[in-house]
Amino acid sequence: MPVVQPLPSKSTDTVNGVVCTDVLLVTIISRPSSWHRSSVRGAHISPRPSRIMKLTISGVIFSAAQIISPSFSRSSSSTTSTILPSRMSAMASSIRSSRIGTGAVVLVLLLLIAWSMRVGGVTFELFIKRFVSLENPDFIQKTDFDKDTFPGARKCPLMRFYGNNRPNYDNDKTLPFVLILRMWPIDARVKTRWPGLYSLLAFTALLLFTPPLLYAQNVCLNPGAAAKGAFDLQSSRICVGSPVVITNVPNSVTNVGYSYDYKGNGIPTNTTPNTTFTYTQPGSFTILQVGSGGGLATGTIFCRQVDVLPLDPVKFTVRSCSGRKVILDVKLDDKTDKYNVYTIRWGDGNTEQVLRSQIVNQPTHTYSNTGAANYTIQVIGGYNAPVSCSSPVSTTTVSLAPTAQQPTITKLTTVNEGTISIQYQANGSTNVQLYRKDGSGAYTATGQVGNNTGTFTVNSVDTKQEQCFQLAFEDGCGNVGARSEEVCSVVLNATASNKQNDLKWTPYGGNAANFRYYRLFRNGQPTGGLITNRTLSTFSDNNRIECGSQYCYYVEAYINSGRTVVTSMPTCVTGQNGETPGEFRSILVSIEDGAPRLVATLPTTGTTSSYAMLVSRADNPSGPFQPVTSVANRNVYEDKSANPSTQSYCYQVAYQNNCGLQSPPSKPVCTVHVGAGPSDAIGWTTSSPFAPGTVDSYTVEIIDSLNGTKREIPLGMNTQYQPDPNDPNLQTQRFRIIAVSNNGTTSYSNFYTFRREAKILTPTAFSPNGDGINDEFIPKGLFWDQFSMQVYNRWGEVVYSTTDQTKGWDGTVSGQPASAGQYMFRIEVRDLTGQKTVTTGAVLLLR
């Protein structure tokens, strides 16, 4: 142990040393006086003459652990002492206790090195100094060194070292090896013999295996030469947050320091004189006491262990059972299982204490029938004396399970093949489990548990066979209580025959007394009425069964006064019907929007919800008819491929049902086509656009092309119309024929545009003699809108020109009577439709 030995406030010693930027070498030549000489043991080295430096020491603390090198002579007048840091004290003591002197170990290593190398100017003493004086030169207050201290050594820069500014090497356990290698004489430009390489390997191996001897040991297990201290603990078991108290420290042990979490790494430097300490974490801790006394100058060591106990809250849950019973589920961890005893406060005034083995075995408690419905339960963990502490209170509120009532299955539905859905209702928070009847007739749990209101889904079941289920009340303790009524599935099958579908289902297999009635559904709609006989399980549906249509059925069974509904899985069939469809009842063709449009009334027999109208076409009623199209699920067709302004088109239609059965082709219907007739008349075709039925009358519709006015002229059964040739306003008009059947149905023809060309009439001669007869050459005509006329003489010169159709040529040229003879003319007119007409000719002027 370190011993403080005061020195005179000032003293002068002789020091030999060398320092480099990364290595500090100090050797102190001390002349100890008799009052502290007995407490210091050191390695004695005969100094080698070298330069002398001054070292000032003030208040130096020498360590009692010094390297002993008995191979050197001891001088009473002058001693060279190598001081080790305080943390090396225990290591040195351990080396002594192992009967291996540190000086001897170092000596062997250095002899190997010295034998293998030529060190020019670097002495054996220098390497010793480099080895032992590096680690902690804290006692140096100020030292100055010269460079180039040893001849032949490498140059060392001037360095001023201050003890408080040194690098922190205290926690670096590898530092001695690093420093030794960095002091290697090769760094000082030393030549090495070949055997030196083998010595280097041997030296390195020694360094690898000697750390256990060089470093500090657990002083509690190996105190070395230290005396035994002493102290007691007020309690060796305490709780987190409670202080550990040291007592009964002998008066002979002085300068005491404590480490309350000693890890076994030599003598700690951060001890405290305090005799109380509070731990913040649980665990087992070693308390180390170091001090002086005990009759020896080497100090004292004493250790004790303290157990710090955790105070974590106990975690638990509560299950509520029937009969006002609860079960406590406690999950202990590595901290809460340290308690010796557990206190349970049940919340009704009852408290019990149980051991660890009892708390994990689910303690139970039953409340009185007159108590409340909710209780607050507390659990506290505690330790036996002398430890007087306990965990925080853990609290949980439990609601007692209500009195169980019979659960109810409200709906059982076979969803699809292999899946059944079950809706249920239970009271409050009561748990219910679903049970299923097996092949032996016994009910077994399915493992599905629910409460209040919910749905269970059962998969991978044979839905082609009857399946029966029950619900059973289960409390939190696994007790099975009241069961529901048995509810069984219903299996439905359907087959199709001609014009009917036959249904058959399994009679309800549950409690017959609970049965009320069956109800059948077709395509989602009720059919057939209610069936109250439980054993009646067949039905034939012959209500308008169509060939090729799909019919889906399911059956519902109402039980438990109608509170429970059992629904079978839907089953579907395709209807069969061998009846040939009837013909379309009436057909009409008419020209609309420039295309023939067919409208047919559906047959009354052999029809299906899905059908096709087959359309054929020909150029006349006698055919041949060629298929044009098939219209799905429509009785209307517009023939966009036809051009009704050029000809009449005739059509036949047939009805085809889902099964491919067709009706006979209908009678042909033909469009009415109107066009030019003989002698500027208009005419039209007479084939009937109606089937069945014929045309009863025709009406001509006239639309003026100029102003859009419309008028109708009944024609009876006439098939031609002659426009008025003397009507001066009738140059162009649009005509359409309206055919009317005997039941008032109308069919329209195409539009036909009738037009007349503009007419120009000119005289062959005129005599401008003032007798009022043929005094002017003036043309006449019809349907003129614009007019121009030029008159030419025999040399082609224009002698007259006008655009006024009311004015003619009076036979003068520039106001003078023109010569008698023949003149040429050119007349151009545009009619009301913008069409141009030109005529030329000759006229004779008479005098």
C-alpha angles and dihedrals in degrees: 000000000000115000122198112227114180117219128199111284089249131025136155123225135176116243131190114195152130131212135194132184092272103025130059117198121186131169118181118207101204131186100202120200122228096259094067104019094093094059097053124073119178148161110275115216128180104236120238114223111259140133115314122234131184122241122190116205124187123180096347118188108212120203121233090217103084130160109256116213108179093179092079126074121254119232122199094200099048130017130182108217124188110206119212124201118263095253089061090061097088090045092054091048089050090052090051092047089052088054092241113120115219090220090055092051092048091044093055091049093048094046089057091050095045092049092052100046144055105222108192107210094342107112131209086246090058093057091050089051090049093050102048107029103055110080107071119003090168092137092067110099098180131348131176122201133190122225124241091032097157123044114241094018121115118270114271119202120239108270131187111201126197118192096225094052100055122122115269107254097153097106098037106101093181093055097098091057093045093049094046092052091047088053090053109135090238085074086060092055095262121167114228130212119228090252086056089071090060090047090051090055091048091048092051091050090052090051091053094052101038102066093095087059097043101044132070119276133210099284091198088065098032112024091168114200094344118120121243117262125198143216139145132221122234084223129358090204118056137156128247108276095025118106124246109226124206116212141170100038108172117241089232090068109077138169087038124187129179134209109197096192104038113180099188100256104132122273111341119226096211101068122147131212091218115118095203130062135171120215120212097194130050122243143090115298133188117224113206122200119197124181150129129272132046091131096288133092091225096079132236135281129190133164137193133175126231126194114217109201124212123242101200117152117256112249118216145153131210129223120204116219135187118275092043090288126143133193123211116219111196123185110198121199132194090284105038092048089067093078117105096208137019124209118209120196107193095196097241095084095275119120129179136179121218136181127242092264090053100045092058092051094073106258114220134208133188120209123214119262092242096055133099126283096237129050135180114226123199130195124193128183119214144176129233122249138317085037107075105189137097140192126267114275115269113208135194129170117219129196112212116238112259121238106285118247127196110278120226133219102218100181135013114189128180096216100184140325106315099008131092124180120207123193117197144177127213132172120266117310094340113138118228129190126208117238126194128202113241130207093277092056095252122126118236129187116258093202093242111129129181142152142215104003125343150117132266120203118205115197134189096031128139100252091180087072129058113270123196129199142184136189121223128193113242125184126207090269095059096257115148116220138166119001130214126240114281112262122193133192125245121226117209129195128186132193129186125228133166108310094342143066120220119215129197130174139175112265112249106277100197127090104325091210091063095053118110112167149315125245124194125210129200117196089342096309126104115255136180099018129254122325111206097177107095093202094050103096108159135081136171118212111204098156106132097316107191125208112252096008119126119237120192121194138185133173129219124206117202116208139161092045089310094303091114125052122194114198123193124221111270116257123194135202135180113241122242126211124162096189115122111237117249125241124273105274099220134005130193131185122192137161110251126168089355096303136089112259121200122202120183131184112229121248120258097223134053094013126146134198088251119046145141131233110218113209127199128181139202138171094242137015094263093060146165091228119207125197111258106174148331115236115204118222094340131104094199128080132178115200104216091171093066126089104208094182090072104042148347121271126208125204141194126192134196133191119234120188131204093275092055094253113146135204120229115272114274125243111278121264121197135199119244110245119198125193145136117325133192121297097012091309127129124232140183143199119268103208110125119256089200131080121217098017140040139245113281097186146345131230126194116219114205120198119187109230093210104049102012096237115157133208135169128218118194111226102178108210095337113130097198137056128198116204115220106269092199096056104111091198095053103092099127133007140160120235132196129177120224114203115202123198126216090260093051099260113146132213125189128217128214121280118263122194115214118195140172125212121242112265125222120190121187133179120239095223142006135191116212096200099127097251091122093244119107092338092149137043100232125158123220131203152135136265095019120159102159126024139188132169134184127188120203132196123223091276092055096254119145108243096171137018132174142161094196108099090199095062126072136186113280094200097257131119117205089343095308125107111261121233117266115256143082123322130187125228140192121201124187124184135174118209128219091274091054095253114144125226123188128189132177134188149128132277128194118228111208127199 
